[in-house]
Amino acid sequence: MKTYQITLPDELAAFVDRVLAEKKWDTVDHLIMYALGNVEAELEADAHQDIDALKKAIQVGIDQADRGELVDGETVTKRLREKLEAARKQPT
């Protein structure tokens, strides 16, 4: 197991102290591991969401091309970025 030394802003340090005092977590280590686990899960979910969104957008493009409804790459890229940004802003 690796050891890290971290410095927290006063607001976060006060939060950690409060959580420990209220017995919501038994140790700082467990609290930090839980928080990092949530960040890891969120990043993993975002990565899958981006891939799924890209696959769907690609299929839309293929379907449009099959129907002869071609759109320039700049427009497609703009629309895809807007959809991905909107998806990221949605609560999970």
C-alpha positions in Angstrom: 0.0 0.0 0.0 1.3 3.4 -0.9 1.2 6.4 1.4 0.4 10.0 0.3 0.7 13.2 2.1 -2.0 15.7 1.1 -2.8 19.3 2.0 -6.4 20.3 2.2 -7.9 23.8 2.0 -9.3 25.0 5.3 -12.9 24.4 4.2 -12.2 20.8 3.3 -10.2 20.2 6.4 -13.1 21.5 8.5 -15.5 19.3 6.6 -13.2 16.2 7.3 -13.0 17.2 11.0 -16.7 17.6 11.3 -17.5 14.3 9.5 -15.1 12.4 11.9 -16.4 14.2 15.0 -20.0 13.3 13.9 -18.8 9.7 13.6 -20.0 9.5 10.0 -16.6 8.0 9.1 -14.3 6.2 11.4 -11.0 7.4 9.8 -9.7 9.9 7.3 -8.3 7.0 5.3 -11.7 5.4 4.8 -13.3 8.8 4.0 -10.7 9.5 1.3 -10.9 6.0 -0.1 -14.7 6.3 -0.4 -14.4 9.7 -2.1 -11.8 8.5 -4.5 -13.9 5.4 -5.3 -16.8 7.7 -6.2 -14.5 9.8 -8.5 -13.2 6.6 -10.1 -16.8 5.4 -10.7 -17.9 8.7 -12.1 -14.9 8.9 -14.5 -15.6 5.3 -15.7 -19.3 6.1 -16.2 -18.3 9.2 -18.2 -15.9 7.2 -20.4 -18.6 4.7 -21.2 -21.2 7.4 -21.7 -18.9 9.2 -24.2 -18.4 5.9 -26.1 -22.1 5.2 -26.2 -22.9 8.7 -27.3 -20.3 8.5 -30.1 -21.6 5.1 -31.3 -25.1 6.5 -31.4 -24.0 9.6 -33.3 -22.0 7.5 -35.8 -25.1 5.3 -36.4 -27.2 8.4 -36.9 -24.7 9.6 -39.5 -24.6 6.2 -41.2 -28.4 6.1 -41.3 -28.6 9.7 -42.7 -26.0 8.8 -45.4 -28.0 5.7 -46.4 -31.0 8.0 -46.9 -28.9 10.6 -48.8 -29.1 13.2 -46.0 -25.5 14.1 -45.7 -24.3 16.9 -43.3 -20.9 18.5 -43.3 -18.4 17.4 -40.7 -18.3 20.7 -38.9 -22.0 20.6 -38.3 -21.9 17.0 -37.1 -19.0 17.8 -34.8 -20.8 20.8 -33.3 -24.0 18.8 -32.7 -22.1 15.9 -31.1 -20.2 18.2 -28.8 -23.5 19.9 -27.8 -25.1 16.5 -27.0 -22.0 15.3 -25.0 -21.9 18.5 -23.0 -25.7 18.3 -22.3 -25.3 14.6 -21.2 -22.4 15.5 -18.9 -24.6 18.2 -17.2 -27.4 15.7 -16.5 -27.5 14.4 -12.9 -26.6 10.8 -12.6 
